Structures are given as C-alpha cells and as structure tokens.
C-alpha cells in the first residue's frame, strides 16, 4: 500500500489542484469526527450531545462542512465532463450537426458511469453487507436495544450519497447554464432557495420546502463551477517578498473569497437572529425546523461562508501540499475516504456495543467522566474503522476505464439509472434496515418506501448506469 501511494503521489501532474483533494478528504474527516463526538449513547438509546449541551451548537458553524464537499464536487465534475467532451470523436462537417446530440448523449452516459462508479461500488457493498446482517438479526428474533438502533442509524449518512448522485446527474445542464450566465446561474438557484423559504414560512405552502434539497445544494455545487473557471479568485501568492504590483494582484484575488466568507457569515447570523431558523447547522432531535432537512436559506448562507473561508486558505495550503510527505498523506487518505465514511458509524456503534457487552459503565453524556472516556472511545472507533477500511477498501478502487463507447440513446438509460439510485439511496437513509421483514416504511417526500424496495431501486439503478456507460465496442 505504501509503495503504491508513493508511486501515485510522485506521478501527480503539476497541473493538478492538490488543495481540492485536501478539501475532499478533510471535509469527510470532519464529518466522521463530528458524528463520533455528537453521539451520546446510553443503555437506553442514542442521543445527541448538541441537544444535551445546547451551548455547543455554535460549533456547527465550523464543523458542518458538507457544503465544502459539494463545492469541491462541482469543481471536479466540471473538469471531468469537459475533459470527456474534448475527447469525443469528431465527425465530418456534414454530419457534425446530426451527430452532436448522439455524441453528447454518449458522453453523458460515460460521465455518469465514471463519476458514480467509485461512489456506488462501496455503497452497494455496504448496503448488501448490512442487509444480510439485518436479515439474520431479525430471523434470530433480535433487533432490540442498541442493535435495533444501529439498524436504523447506520444508513442515515446515505442521504449525502443521494444528494451527491443528484449533483452528478445535473452537472451537464447546469454546467451549460453556468457557461451562459456565470454568476447569474448561481444567483438563480440561490433566489429559488430564498423563494422556497418565503413560501414555506410566510405562506405555509405544504411540501414546497423539499425543493430546497435541490436548490440549496445545487447552488453550492454551482460555486464549484465558478472555481473551475477561476472566478473565485486565485489566492495563490503570498504577500511576503513580492513586488508591490504582484502583492496588489494577490490581494485582489482574495476579494471574492473574502466577500463570500463575510457576506455568508453575516447573512447566516441575521437569518438565525431574525428568522425562524435554528442556531444549529445540523438537525436537532425534536426541532420543528431544521437547517439541514430540508436545507434552508440559512444553510446556504453558511455554505457561502465556508466556501469563502476555505478559498482564503488556498495559498498556505498549496505550500503545505508541495511537501512530498504531506501530499502522500492526502493521496493515501483520498483512496479510502468514501469507505471510511460509509463504515464510521458501524465502528462507533460497535465500540459502544462492546462496552455494553463487557459491562463497562457508560457515564451520563457531557459529565466529567464522559469527557474523560471520550479519547478512548474515539481511539477505539478509529481503530475499528481502520480495520473495516482494510476489509472493504478494494471496492473503492475504480475499475479500469472501459474500452467501449456508450451506444446512441444511452444517455436516457443512464439518467434513469441515476434517478433510481438516487431514490433508493435516499429512501434507505430514511427507513433504515430495522423492521426489514415487517415491511417498515418511511416517507420519501410523500411516497412510502420500504427497505427492500429502496435496495432494489439502488441496485437496479446502479446496474443501468453501468450498462449504459459501458455500451458497445
């Protein structure tokens, strides 16, 4: 593993934006650590530390970093899709117009397969393994206590996979809007998110809030397109030791990130202080309004603040990543990040289950004894996550590029597959794997969905994306 990482690190092209890889790995690491810290497990169930100690909720303004991951996704998706467009075969001038739609159709299918492969393969393995475990537990008449809670909780982070699937699927049309309107495309999505909240809170329109699962997250994703075109400012130079003109250009390049960070932070603070939005940027048990589910305008403002902040740090981070050891660490982590994300709750709940099985006392959350035990729990969860990553990391490695060209008409088939995957993964994140044999359901927007139906949709959609993206020779 070490030699392979070294080879990959040394083969990194000079043109690669290493900071994007750091942001991708770092944001997932913060989410994992946040989940481990927020879990307030007692013999009676699983609570949330932020609900036990509300004074800690302002920390979510730093630690709710999912917007950073989706922002980085927009950057990567723009580069990937444009690269595939450049590589498509060119026909004769006479047939170019007729073949344009077919060519774009095939590129879309290839793009979906390439972007979703590394995401869906480890996800489907995770779902199948836990599905078998849930089935065995129920056949053995188990499923009570922490076991039952685990079967419901382990699939909850899959909502992130579902949203990311939608972002990949919408990349081509939204990229065309970006290329035509630039900042106007982002402003349109942000304005739509604001309009949804007005209809939701001022007019009381039912179900309209679910539209912000698209508008809020796609607006953050759109910022990644702007970064890919250099419209967020370079921020690549240090002021020390530079000529005055170069230093001035460096300062100007920080103007847009500073406006995003300052404007987003002020906007989020005003919305929380004056509006119906809660302080926490993650969902709290029993809240009437959550900034996360569905996303709100306050969460979008929070996303702007985070995007601006990480862009302001780009220059010092780039200097750090120029060091071989630092870059090798990022390369190694990037190769297993999704696997670690999928299995980190399994590891955490496994640690708590072992403590209960061994009759180790679990202190009341937020007490001195609880905080004293926290480093040991985190270390154990990290060790168990590492073991699970070692067992399942091979599924995160993408298959070799296909030697085939997607067939004409493969785009709609790939889009259908992505839609089924999206619905299946989101449905599974809501219903969980408890009550598998009883047909337990949860509402996906307004549609009841069961765990078997969700798994079938996700698997069927993945196979469609694979089939459409491979095509024929």
C-alpha positions as CSV (number, residue, x, y, z in Angstrom):
1,X,0.0,0.0,0.0
2,X,2.8,2.4,0.9
3,X,4.7,1.9,-2.3
4,X,1.6,2.3,-4.4
5,X,0.7,5.6,-2.7
6,X,4.3,6.8,-3.2
7,X,4.1,6.0,-6.9
8,X,0.7,7.8,-7.3
9,X,1.9,10.8,-5.4
10,X,5.1,11.1,-7.5
11,X,3.1,10.7,-10.7
12,X,0.8,13.6,-9.8
13,X,0.7,16.1,-12.7
14,X,1.9,19.6,-12.0
15,X,-1.4,20.9,-13.2
16,X,-3.5,19.1,-10.5
17,X,-5.1,21.2,-7.9
18,X,-3.9,19.4,-4.8
19,X,-6.0,21.6,-2.5
20,X,-9.2,20.2,-3.9
21,X,-8.1,16.7,-2.8
22,X,-7.2,18.0,0.7
23,X,-10.7,19.7,1.0
24,X,-12.4,16.5,-0.1
25,X,-10.6,14.3,2.4
26,X,-10.7,16.9,5.2
27,X,-14.4,17.6,4.9
28,X,-15.2,13.9,5.2
29,X,-12.8,13.6,8.2
30,X,-14.5,16.4,10.0
31,X,-18.0,14.8,9.4
32,X,-16.7,11.5,10.7
33,X,-15.2,13.1,13.8
34,X,-18.4,15.2,14.3
35,X,-20.6,12.1,14.3
36,X,-18.4,10.3,16.8
37,X,-18.4,13.3,19.1
38,X,-22.1,14.1,18.8
39,X,-23.2,10.5,19.7
40,X,-24.5,10.5,23.3
41,X,-25.1,6.7,23.8
42,X,-26.6,5.4,27.0
43,X,-28.1,1.9,27.8
44,X,-31.5,3.4,26.9
45,X,-30.6,4.7,23.4
46,X,-28.6,7.1,21.3
47,X,-28.9,10.9,21.8
48,X,-27.2,14.0,20.5
49,X,-24.6,15.8,22.6
50,X,-25.6,19.1,21.0
51,X,-29.1,18.6,22.4
52,X,-27.7,17.7,25.8
53,X,-25.4,20.8,25.8
54,X,-27.0,23.5,23.6
55,X,-24.1,25.8,24.3
56,X,-22.0,23.7,21.9
57,X,-24.3,24.3,18.9
58,X,-22.3,27.3,17.6
59,X,-19.5,24.9,16.9
60,X,-21.7,23.6,14.0
61,X,-20.9,26.8,12.2
62,X,-17.3,25.5,11.8
63,X,-17.9,21.7,11.8
64,X,-20.9,21.4,9.4
65,X,-18.6,21.1,6.4
66,X,-20.8,19.2,3.9
67,X,-21.1,22.3,1.8
68,X,-17.3,22.2,1.2
69,X,-17.6,18.6,-0.1
70,X,-20.4,19.6,-2.5
71,X,-18.4,22.7,-3.6
72,X,-15.4,20.5,-4.4
73,X,-17.7,18.1,-6.2
74,X,-18.8,20.9,-8.5
75,X,-15.2,21.8,-9.4
76,X,-14.3,18.2,-10.1
77,X,-17.5,17.4,-12.1
78,X,-16.9,20.4,-14.3
79,X,-13.4,19.4,-15.2
80,X,-14.3,15.7,-15.7
81,X,-17.3,16.5,-18.0
82,X,-15.3,19.0,-20.1
83,X,-12.5,16.5,-20.4
84,X,-14.9,13.9,-21.8
85,X,-16.4,16.4,-24.2
86,X,-12.9,17.2,-25.6
87,X,-12.1,13.6,-26.1
88,X,-15.3,12.6,-28.0
89,X,-14.7,11.7,-31.7
90,X,-15.3,14.4,-34.2
91,X,-17.3,13.5,-37.3
92,X,-17.3,15.2,-40.7
93,X,-18.5,18.7,-41.1
94,X,-21.7,17.5,-42.9
95,X,-22.6,15.0,-40.1
96,X,-21.4,17.1,-37.2
97,X,-24.8,18.7,-36.5
98,X,-26.7,15.4,-36.8
99,X,-24.2,13.6,-34.6
100,X,-24.0,16.3,-32.0
101,X,-26.9,15.2,-29.9
102,X,-25.9,11.5,-30.1
103,X,-22.3,12.3,-29.1
104,X,-23.4,14.4,-26.1
105,X,-25.8,11.6,-25.2
106,X,-23.0,9.1,-25.1
107,X,-20.7,11.5,-23.2
108,X,-23.3,11.9,-20.6
109,X,-23.6,8.1,-20.1
110,X,-19.8,7.7,-19.9
111,X,-19.6,10.7,-17.4
112,X,-22.3,9.2,-15.1
113,X,-20.6,5.8,-15.0
114,X,-17.1,7.3,-14.4
115,X,-18.3,9.6,-11.6
116,X,-20.6,7.2,-9.9
117,X,-18.5,4.0,-10.1
118,X,-16.2,4.9,-7.2
119,X,-19.2,6.2,-5.2
120,X,-21.7,3.4,-5.8
121,X,-19.5,0.3,-5.7
122,X,-18.5,0.7,-2.0
123,X,-22.0,1.9,-1.2
124,X,-23.7,-1.1,-2.6
125,X,-21.3,-3.4,-0.8
126,X,-22.1,-1.6,2.4
127,X,-25.9,-1.9,1.8
128,X,-25.6,-5.6,0.9
129,X,-23.5,-6.5,3.9
130,X,-25.7,-4.6,6.4
131,X,-28.8,-6.0,4.6
132,X,-27.6,-9.6,5.3
133,X,-26.8,-8.7,8.9
134,X,-30.2,-7.1,9.4
135,X,-31.9,-10.2,7.9
136,X,-30.0,-12.5,10.2
137,X,-30.8,-10.4,13.3
138,X,-34.5,-10.4,12.6
139,X,-34.6,-14.2,11.8
140,X,-32.9,-14.7,15.2
141,X,-35.6,-12.6,16.8
142,X,-33.1,-9.9,17.7
143,X,-33.3,-6.2,16.9
144,X,-33.9,-4.7,20.3
145,X,-31.9,-2.1,22.3
146,X,-28.7,-0.8,20.7
147,X,-28.9,-3.4,18.0
148,X,-32.2,-2.1,16.7
149,X,-31.0,1.5,17.0
150,X,-27.9,0.5,15.0
151,X,-30.0,-1.0,12.2
152,X,-31.8,2.3,11.9
153,X,-28.8,4.6,12.3
154,X,-26.1,3.1,10.1
155,X,-27.9,4.0,6.8
156,X,-28.7,7.6,7.8
157,X,-25.4,9.1,6.3
158,X,-26.5,7.7,2.9
159,X,-28.6,10.9,2.4
160,X,-25.2,12.5,1.5
161,X,-24.6,9.9,-1.2
162,X,-28.1,10.5,-2.6
163,X,-27.6,14.3,-2.9
164,X,-24.2,13.7,-4.5
165,X,-25.8,11.4,-7.1
166,X,-28.2,14.2,-8.0
167,X,-25.4,16.7,-8.4
168,X,-23.6,14.4,-10.8
169,X,-26.7,13.8,-12.8
170,X,-27.5,17.5,-13.1
171,X,-23.9,18.5,-13.9
172,X,-24.2,18.8,-17.8
173,X,-27.4,21.0,-17.9
174,X,-26.2,23.2,-15.0
175,X,-22.8,23.5,-16.5
176,X,-24.3,24.8,-19.7
177,X,-26.3,27.3,-17.7
178,X,-23.1,28.3,-15.9
179,X,-21.2,28.8,-19.2
180,X,-24.0,31.0,-20.5
181,X,-24.9,33.0,-17.4
182,X,-21.9,32.6,-15.0
183,X,-22.7,34.1,-11.6
184,X,-26.3,34.6,-12.8
185,X,-26.9,30.8,-12.8
186,X,-25.8,30.7,-9.1
187,X,-27.9,33.7,-8.3
188,X,-30.9,32.0,-9.9
189,X,-30.6,28.9,-7.7
190,X,-30.0,31.0,-4.6
191,X,-33.0,33.1,-5.4
192,X,-35.1,30.0,-5.9
193,X,-34.0,28.8,-2.4
194,X,-35.0,32.1,-0.9
195,X,-38.4,31.9,-2.6
196,X,-39.0,28.4,-1.3
197,X,-38.4,29.6,2.3
198,X,-40.7,32.5,1.8
199,X,-43.4,30.2,0.5
200,X,-42.7,27.7,3.3
201,X,-42.6,30.1,6.3
202,X,-44.6,33.1,5.2
203,X,-47.3,31.4,3.0
204,X,-47.4,28.0,4.7
205,X,-47.3,26.2,1.3
206,X,-47.1,22.4,2.1
207,X,-44.2,20.3,0.8
208,X,-42.5,23.2,-1.0
209,X,-39.6,23.0,1.4
210,X,-38.4,19.8,-0.2
211,X,-37.4,21.7,-3.3
212,X,-34.5,23.1,-1.4
213,X,-32.8,19.8,-1.3
214,X,-32.1,20.7,-4.9
215,X,-31.9,24.5,-4.9
216,X,-29.6,24.9,-1.8
217,X,-27.2,22.1,-2.6
218,X,-27.0,22.7,-6.3
219,X,-26.3,26.4,-5.6
220,X,-23.3,25.3,-3.5
221,X,-22.3,22.9,-6.3
222,X,-22.5,25.8,-8.8
223,X,-19.8,27.6,-6.9
224,X,-17.5,24.7,-7.8
225,X,-18.1,25.5,-11.5
226,X,-17.2,29.2,-10.8
227,X,-14.0,28.0,-9.1
228,X,-13.2,25.7,-12.1
229,X,-13.3,28.9,-14.3
230,X,-11.1,30.9,-11.9
231,X,-14.0,33.2,-11.0
232,X,-13.5,32.9,-7.2
233,X,-10.0,34.5,-7.3
234,X,-6.7,32.7,-7.4
235,X,-5.3,33.4,-3.9
236,X,-2.2,31.6,-4.9
237,X,0.5,34.0,-4.0
238,X,1.9,35.1,-0.7
239,X,2.4,38.8,0.0
240,X,5.8,38.4,1.7
241,X,8.8,39.2,-0.5
242,X,6.7,40.0,-3.6
243,X,6.9,43.1,-5.8
244,X,4.2,45.7,-4.9
245,X,2.3,45.1,-8.2
246,X,2.3,41.3,-7.6
247,X,1.2,41.8,-4.0
248,X,-1.6,44.0,-5.1
249,X,-2.8,41.4,-7.6
250,X,-2.6,38.8,-4.8
251,X,-4.8,40.9,-2.5
252,X,-7.3,41.5,-5.3
253,X,-7.5,37.8,-5.9
254,X,-8.7,37.4,-2.3
255,X,-11.6,39.9,-2.7
256,X,-14.3,37.4,-3.9
257,X,-13.5,34.8,-1.3
258,X,-13.5,37.5,1.4
259,X,-16.9,38.8,0.2
260,X,-18.3,35.2,0.2
261,X,-17.0,34.5,3.7
262,X,-18.0,37.8,5.2
263,X,-21.4,38.1,3.4
264,X,-22.3,34.4,4.1
265,X,-21.4,34.7,7.8
266,X,-23.3,37.9,8.3
267,X,-26.2,36.6,6.3
268,X,-26.5,33.4,8.3
269,X,-26.2,35.3,11.6
270,X,-29.0,37.7,10.5
271,X,-31.3,34.9,9.3
272,X,-30.8,32.9,12.5
273,X,-31.3,36.0,14.7
274,X,-34.4,37.4,12.9
275,X,-36.0,34.5,11.2
276,X,-37.4,31.1,12.0
277,X,-34.1,29.4,11.6
278,X,-32.4,27.5,14.5
279,X,-28.9,28.1,15.6
280,X,-27.5,24.7,14.9
281,X,-26.5,23.9,11.3
282,X,-27.2,20.2,11.9
283,X,-30.5,18.7,12.7
284,X,-31.5,18.5,16.4
285,X,-34.0,16.0,17.9
286,X,-37.5,17.4,18.3
287,X,-36.9,20.6,16.4
288,X,-39.8,22.0,14.4
289,X,-37.4,23.5,11.9
290,X,-34.1,22.0,10.9
291,X,-31.5,23.8,8.8
292,X,-30.5,20.5,7.2
293,X,-33.6,18.5,6.4
294,X,-34.8,20.1,4.2
295,X,-32.0,22.7,3.8
296,X,-32.8,26.3,4.4
297,X,-31.6,29.7,3.2
298,X,-29.6,29.9,6.4
299,X,-27.7,26.8,5.5
300,X,-26.9,28.2,2.0
301,X,-25.5,31.4,3.7
302,X,-23.5,29.1,5.9
303,X,-22.2,27.3,2.8
304,X,-21.1,30.6,1.3
305,X,-19.2,31.5,4.5
306,X,-17.4,28.1,4.4
307,X,-16.5,28.3,0.7
308,X,-15.1,31.8,1.1
309,X,-13.1,30.7,4.2
310,X,-11.5,27.7,2.6
311,X,-10.6,29.7,-0.5
312,X,-8.9,32.3,1.6
313,X,-6.7,29.4,2.9
314,X,-5.8,28.1,-0.5
315,X,-2.3,29.7,-0.8
316,X,-0.9,28.4,2.5
317,X,-2.4,25.0,1.9
318,X,-0.8,24.8,-1.5
319,X,2.6,25.5,0.0
320,X,2.0,22.7,2.6
321,X,0.9,20.2,-0.1
322,X,4.0,20.9,-2.1
323,X,5.8,18.9,0.5
324,X,6.1,15.2,-0.6
325,X,5.1,13.7,2.8
326,X,2.0,15.9,3.2
327,X,0.9,15.1,-0.3
328,X,1.4,11.3,0.2
329,X,-0.8,11.5,3.3
330,X,-3.6,13.2,1.2
331,X,-3.2,10.6,-1.6
332,X,-3.5,7.7,0.9
333,X,-6.5,9.2,2.6
334,X,-8.2,10.0,-0.6
335,X,-8.1,6.4,-1.7
336,X,-10.1,5.2,1.2
337,X,-12.2,8.2,2.3
338,X,-15.5,7.0,1.0
339,X,-15.1,3.6,2.6
340,X,-14.2,5.2,5.9
341,X,-17.3,7.5,5.6
342,X,-19.6,4.6,5.0
343,X,-18.4,2.4,7.8
344,X,-17.6,5.0,10.5
345,X,-21.0,4.8,12.3
346,X,-20.7,1.0,12.2
347,X,-17.4,1.3,14.0
348,X,-18.7,3.8,16.6
349,X,-21.8,1.8,17.4
350,X,-19.6,-1.3,17.5
351,X,-17.4,0.3,20.2
352,X,-20.5,1.2,22.3
353,X,-21.9,-2.3,21.8
354,X,-18.7,-3.8,23.1
355,X,-18.6,-1.6,26.1
356,X,-22.2,-2.6,27.0
357,X,-21.4,-6.3,26.4
358,X,-18.4,-6.1,28.7
359,X,-20.5,-4.2,31.3
360,X,-18.2,-1.2,31.1
361,X,-20.2,1.7,32.7
362,X,-21.3,4.4,30.2
363,X,-21.2,7.7,32.0
364,X,-24.0,10.3,31.5
365,X,-23.3,12.3,28.4
366,X,-21.4,15.6,29.0
367,X,-20.4,14.7,32.5
368,X,-16.7,14.9,33.6
369,X,-16.5,11.1,33.4
370,X,-18.0,11.1,29.9
371,X,-15.4,13.6,28.6
372,X,-12.6,11.6,30.3
373,X,-13.7,8.5,28.5
374,X,-14.1,10.3,25.1
375,X,-10.4,9.9,23.9
376,X,-10.5,6.2,24.5
377,X,-13.8,5.8,22.6
378,X,-12.5,7.9,19.7
379,X,-9.3,5.9,19.5
380,X,-11.3,2.6,19.5
381,X,-13.7,3.9,16.9
382,X,-10.7,5.0,14.7
383,X,-9.0,1.6,15.1
384,X,-12.2,-0.3,14.2
385,X,-12.8,2.0,11.2
386,X,-9.3,1.3,10.0
387,X,-10.0,-2.5,10.2
388,X,-13.2,-2.1,8.3
389,X,-11.4,0.0,5.7
390,X,-8.8,-2.6,5.3
391,X,-11.5,-5.2,4.7
392,X,-13.6,-3.2,2.2
393,X,-11.2,-0.6,0.6
394,X,-10.8,-2.7,-2.6
395,X,-14.3,-1.9,-3.6
396,X,-13.5,1.9,-3.7
397,X,-10.9,1.4,-6.3
398,X,-12.4,2.2,-9.7
399,X,-12.4,-0.4,-12.4
400,X,-10.1,0.1,-15.4
401,X,-11.5,2.5,-18.0
402,X,-13.9,0.8,-20.4
403,X,-12.6,0.0,-23.8
404,X,-16.1,0.6,-25.2
405,X,-18.1,3.6,-26.4
406,X,-21.6,4.1,-25.0
407,X,-24.2,3.4,-27.6
408,X,-26.6,6.0,-29.1
409,X,-29.5,6.5,-26.8
410,X,-27.5,5.5,-23.7
411,X,-28.0,8.9,-22.0
412,X,-31.6,8.5,-21.1
413,X,-30.9,5.0,-19.8
414,X,-28.1,6.3,-17.6
415,X,-30.3,9.1,-16.4
416,X,-33.0,6.6,-15.4
417,X,-30.4,4.5,-13.6
418,X,-29.1,7.6,-11.7
419,X,-32.7,8.5,-10.7
420,X,-33.4,5.0,-9.4
421,X,-30.1,5.1,-7.4
422,X,-31.0,8.5,-6.0
423,X,-34.4,7.4,-4.8
424,X,-33.2,4.1,-3.5
425,X,-30.3,5.6,-1.5
426,X,-32.4,8.4,-0.1
427,X,-35.2,6.0,0.8
428,X,-32.8,3.7,2.6
429,X,-31.3,6.6,4.5
430,X,-34.8,7.4,5.8
431,X,-36.2,3.9,6.5
432,X,-33.1,2.2,7.8
433,X,-32.8,-1.6,8.0
434,X,-34.8,-2.2,11.1
435,X,-38.2,-3.9,10.6
436,X,-36.9,-5.4,7.4
437,X,-39.2,-8.4,7.5
438,X,-42.2,-6.5,8.8
439,X,-42.3,-4.1,5.8
440,X,-41.5,-1.0,7.8
441,X,-41.8,2.1,5.6
442,X,-40.8,5.8,5.7
443,X,-42.0,8.7,3.7
444,X,-39.6,9.8,0.9
445,X,-41.1,13.3,0.4
446,X,-44.7,12.0,0.1
447,X,-44.1,8.4,-1.1
448,X,-43.9,5.4,1.4
449,X,-40.8,3.4,0.8
450,X,-39.6,0.2,2.4
451,X,-36.0,-1.0,2.9
452,X,-36.3,-3.9,0.3
453,X,-37.8,-1.5,-2.3
454,X,-35.1,1.0,-1.6
455,X,-32.3,-1.6,-2.0
456,X,-33.9,-2.9,-5.2
457,X,-34.1,0.6,-6.7
458,X,-30.5,1.4,-5.8
459,X,-29.1,-1.9,-7.2
460,X,-31.2,-1.7,-10.3
461,X,-30.2,1.9,-10.9
462,X,-26.5,1.1,-10.5
463,X,-26.7,-1.7,-13.0
464,X,-28.4,0.6,-15.5
465,X,-25.7,3.2,-15.1
466,X,-23.0,0.6,-15.6
467,X,-24.8,-0.9,-18.7
468,X,-25.4,2.5,-20.3
469,X,-21.9,3.8,-19.6
470,X,-20.1,0.7,-21.0
471,X,-22.1,0.5,-24.2
472,X,-20.8,-1.4,-27.2
473,X,-17.4,-1.6,-28.8
